[in-house]
């Protein structure tokens, strides 16, 4: 009788282990489907950058002669996971040089050419402020370059 009880006990343990394994497999399959159907979107942010004369980050027109034209490209990329509206405001010593409203879909990019020149020598700070609308009081992203004019 002892061997019968130990065989019966062994079969119950094997059945319990099989049930636990099946539950684990089912939960694993459910988890895989959940990950496939609900991918992690990651962080929400807006990329804001300046490109120099050769279309690269750098080589900015920081030393110019009087009335010489400087060329930049201002880039904005929307990674907010929804359509977003922005205001680009470019200023020099609190004088507005350009205001532009921008609407971008998720993952959409825009690159805006910007040309400038100065008619007198000195150092100028050109500020690039990006506002995420409807908020026009708080700057969302900000960049600047210093330009020396001789």
Wavefront OBJ file of the C-alpha trace (Angstrom):
o trace
v 0.000 0.000 0.000
v 2.841 2.369 0.602
v 4.036 2.179 -2.983
v 0.470 2.853 -4.190
v 0.205 5.998 -2.076
v 3.635 7.238 -3.188
v 2.684 6.647 -6.865
v -0.586 8.493 -6.328
v 1.268 11.322 -4.577
v 3.853 11.444 -7.371
v 1.093 11.667 -10.023
v -0.601 14.522 -8.116
v 2.707 16.427 -7.906
v 3.357 15.890 -11.644
v -0.182 17.077 -12.474
v 0.280 20.178 -10.269
v 3.628 20.976 -11.930
v 2.036 20.548 -15.376
v -0.790 22.932 -14.429
v 1.708 25.522 -13.117
v 3.745 25.254 -16.337
v 0.609 25.664 -18.491
v -0.462 28.729 -16.492
v 3.048 30.184 -16.959
v 2.920 29.574 -20.719
v -0.548 31.171 -20.999
v 0.564 34.213 -18.980
v 3.676 34.504 -21.149
v 1.595 34.462 -24.348
v -0.776 37.079 -22.915
v 2.239 39.230 -21.958
v 3.708 38.996 -25.464
v 0.404 40.048 -27.055
v 0.098 42.959 -24.603
v 3.597 44.212 -25.491
v 2.896 43.891 -29.223
v -0.455 45.696 -28.996
v 0.730 48.400 -26.540
v 4.299 49.383 -27.443
v 6.140 51.717 -25.092
v 6.094 55.170 -26.698
v 9.024 56.472 -24.667
v 9.586 60.059 -23.676
v 7.655 62.969 -25.141
v 9.911 65.785 -26.297
v 10.631 68.249 -29.068
v 14.022 68.369 -30.739
v 15.217 71.948 -31.383
v 18.524 72.630 -33.120
v 20.603 74.981 -35.259
v 22.587 73.987 -38.336
v 25.458 76.039 -39.700
v 26.368 76.976 -43.238
v 27.162 73.417 -44.351
v 23.997 71.943 -42.843
v 25.868 70.569 -39.832
v 25.620 71.247 -36.110
v 28.555 73.613 -35.916
v 30.310 75.918 -38.359
v 27.958 78.711 -37.303
v 28.443 82.206 -38.772
v 29.910 83.739 -35.601
v 32.457 86.093 -37.200
v 31.101 88.374 -39.894
v 32.033 91.642 -41.544
v 29.630 94.578 -41.526
v 26.650 93.833 -43.841
v 27.921 90.284 -44.529
v 25.077 87.790 -44.608
v 25.001 84.947 -42.083
v 23.009 81.789 -42.846
v 21.549 79.322 -40.362
v 18.918 76.623 -40.393
v 16.555 76.251 -37.431
v 15.251 72.703 -36.977
v 12.238 71.467 -35.020
v 11.218 67.798 -34.713
v 8.044 66.729 -32.895
v 8.390 63.599 -30.738
v 5.454 64.532 -28.484
v 3.314 61.573 -29.704
v 0.604 63.993 -30.858
v 0.188 66.942 -33.227
v 1.802 70.033 -31.712
v 1.742 73.751 -32.401
v 4.781 75.924 -31.763
v 5.834 79.548 -32.001
v 9.414 80.220 -33.087
v 10.619 83.630 -31.966
v 14.041 84.896 -33.052
v 15.356 88.009 -31.310
v 18.509 90.063 -31.137
v 19.008 92.262 -28.074
v 15.232 92.075 -27.362
v 14.420 93.177 -30.943
v 12.193 90.642 -32.743
v 13.696 89.446 -36.026
v 11.188 86.708 -36.813
v 7.999 85.107 -35.456
v 6.742 81.930 -37.095
v 3.910 79.592 -36.137
v 4.663 75.924 -36.772
v 2.330 72.912 -36.700
v 3.931 69.463 -36.755
v 2.447 65.986 -36.666
v 4.158 63.376 -34.489
v 7.637 62.511 -35.868
v 7.397 65.391 -38.372
v 10.385 67.698 -38.905
v 10.781 71.199 -40.294
v 13.986 73.061 -41.101
v 13.635 76.823 -41.541
v 16.366 78.871 -43.242
v 17.315 82.062 -41.407
v 19.524 84.805 -42.867
v 20.814 87.841 -40.997
v 23.337 90.657 -41.270
v 24.456 93.574 -39.128
v 25.243 97.079 -40.353
v 27.524 98.045 -37.459
v 30.373 96.319 -35.657
v 30.023 94.744 -32.231
v 28.921 91.520 -30.578
v 25.322 90.404 -31.066
v 23.379 87.678 -29.297
v 20.800 86.048 -31.537
v 18.243 84.166 -29.427
v 16.032 81.372 -30.770
v 13.057 80.648 -28.498
v 10.516 77.913 -29.140
v 7.157 78.064 -27.383
v 4.799 75.101 -27.250
v 1.406 76.642 -27.890
v -0.932 77.662 -26.384
v 1.671 78.705 -23.743
v 3.392 81.880 -24.996
v 4.734 82.940 -21.589
v 7.141 80.076 -20.875
v 9.907 79.259 -23.339
v 9.810 75.512 -24.129
v 13.262 75.280 -25.805
v 15.926 77.944 -26.245
v 19.148 78.331 -28.237
v 21.444 81.239 -29.036
v 24.589 82.160 -30.900
v 26.984 85.050 -30.349
v 28.026 86.860 -33.513
v 31.062 89.159 -33.702
v 30.801 91.787 -36.447
v 33.931 93.705 -37.547
l 1 2 3 4 5 6 7 8 9 10 11 12 13 14 15 16 17 18 19 20 21 22 23 24 25 26 27 28 29 30 31 32 33 34 35 36 37 38 39 40 41 42 43 44 45 46 47 48 49 50 51 52 53 54 55 56 57 58 59 60 61 62 63 64 65 66 67 68 69 70 71 72 73 74 75 76 77 78 79 80 81 82 83 84 85 86 87 88 89 90 91 92 93 94 95 96 97 98 99 100 101 102 103 104 105 106 107 108 109 110 111 112 113 114 115 116 117 118 119 120 121 122 123 124 125 126 127 128 129 130 131 132 133 134 135 136 137 138 139 140 141 142 143 144 145 146 147 148 149 150
